[in-house]
């Protein structure tokens, strides 16, 4: 079997990670965060960035120790325990399975704001149906198309910020520099409020670890991947903070007709009817492309797990006539129907529960691998392999506790189902824990 060529530089890996994160999502969730934080969206992103940097550091350390596919699952399995590794994989499955739902829900909310005569459920069903059909037929988006879609998003994002700055400069009553986007209206945001916002803001960071799948194609991966993961998190976080800062200045209130699609009204206010159309096109293009990729990736993971008999092989472990995992694609579409009864806040928070669980286990994996097993306990080693991951672990658990109560309930049910399924697969833990091949 031929090996993949190591052709990707550090810069190319960073660009891949930023594209995967879809930077325009900062506008997609702006209204929800503004309401939660009482106008301190930038503060929520700053808190999220600080917490995510510690976790990104842990991912980088584990990517260096175990340069293999599988990310959180592989790290926890190797560093701690097979069963906890399975739970990490189960948490990853939650993200893959439900992420398309959130993406389509955000897109549907914005289209509903633009065309209120058409119910949001119609747009949601259209997203699910069209994307599922495309993926079933096996359409592969070429890298050029993805690059064009990324370029559209970046241009719209830059234009949005530029118009927001122009709008603020044209309003003599509005200061250009202000702490309000960080502290809330009249400095009213409490630490608990900021953390609640940060728990949702972390949704924008999902995907920073996706570059671990490029291990075999990256030059000097043990050195470049840890650096790339930190750079992706830092650059992405700074983009989110800067964009939300100027948008918050242009729209300092929290009284939105529809918080799920607040950026649509803000775009109209700062740029008029023409720009709001451009903005809507850019956001929908981003959500559509992201939805195709998320559903395809999730279905691929489900197929891999079905093929390995971790999930029912008869329905999920076989390919269809077009060579695509139809079972996983259909399951993803059916799961997305839950969005008919959810809003963006609950849906995004639910996704974050799975991510936070995996992040917490990766932080723990660093301590187990380096500090306990390898006994690296010198001065700097204690900082890197005990203090930093411990801070990351505490921060992630704090964020998890700050999630929407419904999300915590649903996430706990998902975790309980995973434990029950693992118990059944191992016949009460009398058999070895099944190994997941998350590289598909």
Residue pairs with C-beta under 8 A, 6 or more apart in sequence:
3 216
4 216
4 217
5 217
6 216
6 217
6 218
6 219
6 220
6 221
7 217
7 219
8 16
8 214
8 217
8 218
8 219
9 219
9 224
10 219
10 224
10 227
10 228
10 231
13 211
13 214
13 218
13 224
13 225
13 228
14 211
14 228
14 231
14 232
14 235
16 210
16 211
16 214
17 207
17 208
17 210
17 211
17 228
17 229
17 232
17 236
18 232
18 235
18 236
19 146
19 150
20 207
20 210
20 211
21 204
21 205
21 206
21 207
21 208
21 232
21 236
22 153
22 207
22 286
22 290
23 153
23 154
23 157
23 236
23 239
23 240
23 243
24 153
24 154
24 156
24 157
24 282
24 283
24 286
25 106
25 203
25 204
25 286
26 45
26 157
26 204
26 239
26 240
26 243
26 244
27 157
27 160
27 243
27 247
27 263
27 279
27 283
28 106
28 110
28 263
28 283
28 287
29 106
29 200
29 201
29 203
29 204
29 344
29 348
30 41
30 244
30 247
30 262
30 263
30 266
31 256
31 258
31 259
31 260
31 261
31 262
31 263
32 200
32 259
32 260
32 262
32 344
32 345
32 348
33 41
33 44
33 197
33 200
33 201
33 244
34 41
34 248
34 251
34 254
34 256
34 259
34 262
35 254
35 256
35 259
36 44
36 193
36 196
36 197
36 200
36 345
37 43
37 44
37 184
37 189
37 193
37 194
37 196
37 197
38 184
38 185
38 188
38 189
38 193
38 254
39 180
39 181
39 184
39 185
39 189
39 248
39 252
39 253
39 254
40 180
40 181
40 182
40 183
40 184
40 189
40 193
40 194
40 197
41 181
41 197
41 201
41 244
41 247
41 248
42 181
42 182
42 241
42 244
42 245
42 248
43 181
43 182
43 183
43 184
43 189
43 194
43 197
44 194
44 197
44 198
44 200
44 201
45 198
45 201
45 204
45 237
45 240
45 241
45 244
46 182
46 237
46 241
47 194
47 195
47 197
47 198
47 201
48 198
48 199
48 201
48 202
48 204
48 205
48 237
48 240
48 399
49 205
49 233
49 234
49 237
49 238
49 240
49 241
50 395
51 198
51 202
51 392
51 395
51 396
51 398
51 399
52 202
52 205
52 208
52 233
52 237
53 230
53 233
53 234
53 237
54 363
54 388
54 389
54 391
54 392
54 395
55 359
55 362
55 363
55 392
55 395
55 396
56 208
56 209
56 229
56 230
56 232
56 233
56 234
57 226
57 230
57 384
57 388
57 389
57 392
58 359
58 362
58 363
58 365
58 366
58 388
58 389
58 392
59 71
59 75
59 208
59 209
59 212
59 226
59 229
59 362
60 225
60 226
60 227
60 229
60 230
61 226
61 366
61 370
61 384
61 385
61 389
62 75
62 79
62 362
62 365
62 366
62 369
63 212
63 215
63 221
63 222
63 225
63 226
63 229
64 222
64 223
64 225
64 226
65 75
65 79
65 369
65 370
66 74
66 75
66 78
66 79
67 215
67 221
67 222
67 225
68 74
68 215
69 212
69 213
69 215
69 438
69 439
70 77
70 89
70 436
70 437
70 438
70 439
71 92
71 209
71 212
71 213
71 358
71 438
72 88
72 89
72 91
72 92
72 209
72 358
72 359
72 361
72 362
73 85
73 86
73 88
73 89
73 92
73 436
73 438
74 85
74 438
75 88
75 361
75 362
75 365
75 369
76 84
76 85
76 87
76 88
76 361
76 362
76 364
76 365
77 84
77 85
77 86
77 88
77 435
78 85
78 365
78 369
79 365
79 366
79 368
79 369
79 373
80 361
80 364
80 365
80 368
82 432
82 433
82 435
83 422
83 429
83 433
84 361
85 433
86 418
86 422
86 433
86 434
86 436
87 357
87 361
87 415
87 418
87 419
87 422
88 357
88 358
88 361
88 362
89 436
89 438
90 414
90 415
90 418
90 421
90 422
91 354
91 355
91 357
91 358
91 361
91 415
91 418
92 301
92 354
92 358
92 438
93 301
93 302
93 305
93 354
94 350
94 351
94 353
94 354
94 411
94 414
95 206
95 351
95 354
95 355
95 358
96 294
96 297
96 298
96 301
96 302
97 298
97 302
97 331
97 332
97 335
98 335
98 338
98 347
98 350
98 351
98 354
99 206
99 294
99 298
99 351
100 131
100 291
100 294
100 295
100 298
100 332
100 336
101 335
101 336
101 338
101 339
101 347
102 203
102 339
102 344
102 347
102 348
102 351
103 287
103 290
103 291
103 294
104 124
104 127
104 128
104 131
104 287
104 291
104 336
104 339
105 124
105 339
105 342
105 343
105 344
105 347
106 260
106 287
106 344
107 123
107 127
107 283
107 284
107 287
107 288
107 291
108 120
108 121
108 123
108 124
108 127
108 339
109 120
109 258
109 260
109 261
109 344
110 261
110 263
110 264
110 280
110 283
110 284
110 287
111 118
111 120
111 123
111 280
111 284
112 118
112 119
112 120
112 123
112 258
112 261
113 257
113 258
113 261
113 264
113 265
114 264
114 276
114 280
121 340
124 336
124 339
124 340
127 287
127 288
127 291
127 336
128 333
128 336
128 337
129 333
131 288
131 291
131 292
131 295
131 333
132 295
132 329
132 330
132 332
132 333
134 292
135 292
135 295
135 296
135 299
135 324
135 329
136 320
136 322
136 324
136 326
136 329
137 322
137 324
138 322
138 323
138 324
141 289
141 292
141 293
146 289
149 285
149 286
149 289
152 281
152 282
152 285
152 286
153 282
153 285
153 286
155 282
156 278
156 279
156 281
156 282
156 283
157 239
157 243
157 282
159 271
159 275
159 278
159 279
160 243
160 247
160 263
160 267
160 270
160 271
160 279
161 242
161 243
161 246
161 247
163 250
163 267
163 270
163 271
163 275
164 246
164 247
164 249
164 250
164 266
164 270
165 246
166 270
167 250
167 269
167 270
168 174
168 176
168 246
168 249
168 250
169 176
174 249
174 252
175 249
176 249
178 249
179 187
180 186
180 187
180 248
180 249
180 252
181 244
181 245
181 248
181 249
182 245
183 189
184 193
185 252
185 253
185 254
189 197
192 402
195 398
195 399
195 402
196 402
196 403
198 399
198 402
199 349
199 352
199 399
199 400
199 402
199 403
200 345
200 348
200 349
200 352
200 403
200 404
201 240
202 352
202 355
202 356
202 399
203 348
203 349
203 351
203 352
204 236
204 240
205 233
205 236
205 237
206 351
206 352
206 355
208 229
208 232
208 233
208 236
209 229
211 218
211 225
211 228
211 229
211 232
212 225
212 229
213 439
214 221
214 225
215 221
215 225
218 224
218 225
218 228
247 263
247 266
250 266
250 269
250 270
251 262
251 266
251 269
256 262
256 265
257 265
258 264
258 265
259 344
260 343
260 344
260 345
263 279
263 283
264 276
264 279
264 280
267 275
267 276
267 279
267 280
268 275
268 276
271 278
271 279
295 329
295 332
295 333
296 329
298 328
298 332
299 324
299 325
299 327
299 328
299 329
299 331
299 332
300 325
300 328
300 440
301 328
301 438
301 440
302 311
302 316
302 325
302 327
302 328
302 331
302 332
303 316
303 317
303 319
303 325
303 327
303 328
303 440
304 436
304 437
304 438
304 439
304 440
305 311
305 316
305 317
305 436
306 312
306 313
306 315
306 316
306 317
306 318
306 325
306 327
306 328
307 313
307 317
307 437
308 317
308 434
308 435
308 436
308 437
309 317
309 434
310 425
310 434
310 436
311 317
315 327
316 325
316 327
316 328
316 331
317 327
318 325
318 327
319 325
319 326
320 326
339 347
342 350
345 404
346 404
346 406
346 407
349 403
349 404
349 406
349 407
350 404
350 406
350 407
350 410
350 411
352 399
352 400
352 403
352 407
353 400
353 403
353 407
353 408
353 410
353 411
353 414
354 411
354 414
356 396
356 397
356 399
356 400
356 403
357 400
357 411
357 415
359 392
359 396
360 393
360 396
360 397
360 400
363 389
363 390
363 392
363 393
363 396
364 389
364 393
366 385
366 388
366 389
367 385
367 386
367 389
367 390
367 393
370 376
370 381
370 384
370 385
371 377
371 381
371 382
371 385
371 386
376 385
377 385
377 386
400 408
401 408
403 411
422 433
423 429
425 431
425 433
425 434
426 432
426 433
426 434
